[in-house]
């Protein structure tokens, strides 16, 4: 309501804290996950909606304005181990998730049931009442595969109708649920068939929990490695085979880069390392 930016943070205790950079204070806490939280993602169109994934094998979606836990993704056909990463597509209608069970799953955030729950979440708690919100439980993803990676899948992002994901196999893989010609909303004729579009070689990325990032227009991808270098791919090409990699390095940056973050324009890259250093790279 204040139109001021907020920051969401979470970690090993499983508590999500909403911070206000303007007032330098914690304005809300969200408790629900039964274990550590591995990633948080804001909805691309509604900044009040927050997605969290956890070591408790589940994904949760929250309404930050009313503190309602709108939906829990997991259970019967959910992840069988720690969920490590997740991402909304650009429309905010689909969620892709991945984890230590080697699987990638696509969840539909646009079903009638969930749309009604999102709408109802804005009506709950109008006068500070403590009436419990009726959280939707979604046990069944609309797509699931273990064919892309043979180890922990620690990062996944939408790339248009495609998905980009990585494991600890010295590569980043761009792939598509279903066959290449199928519409994303159509069910594949072969259950959970997937098509690999392109494999990007990533040297010295053979340890788990190294995250890549992309700019808002999905034209660049940046990934750190265990030797302190950042690999940057230009994805704005005519054909996947034309994708080229550039390497950013500094003699003093030699520790594993666990995560990168790109500015919306892609001109700035922030990298965080195991030796507690933060590096900023600026495009000339």
Buried (B, 14 or more C-beta within 10 A) or exposed (E): EEEEEBEBEBEEEBBBBBBBEEEEEEEBEBEBBEBBBBBBBBBBEBEBBBBBBBBBBBBBBBBBBBBBBBBBBBEEEBBEEBBBBBBBBBEBBBBBBBBBBBBBBBBBBBBEEBEEBBEBBBEBBEEEEEEEBEBBEBEEBBBBBBEBBEEBBBBBBBBEBBBBBBBBBBBBBBBBBBEEEBEBEEEBEEEBBBBEBBEBEBBBBBEBBBBBBBBEEBBBBBBBBBBBBBBBBBBEEEEEEEBEBEEBEEEEBBBBBBBBEBBEEBEBBBBBBEEEBEBEBEEE
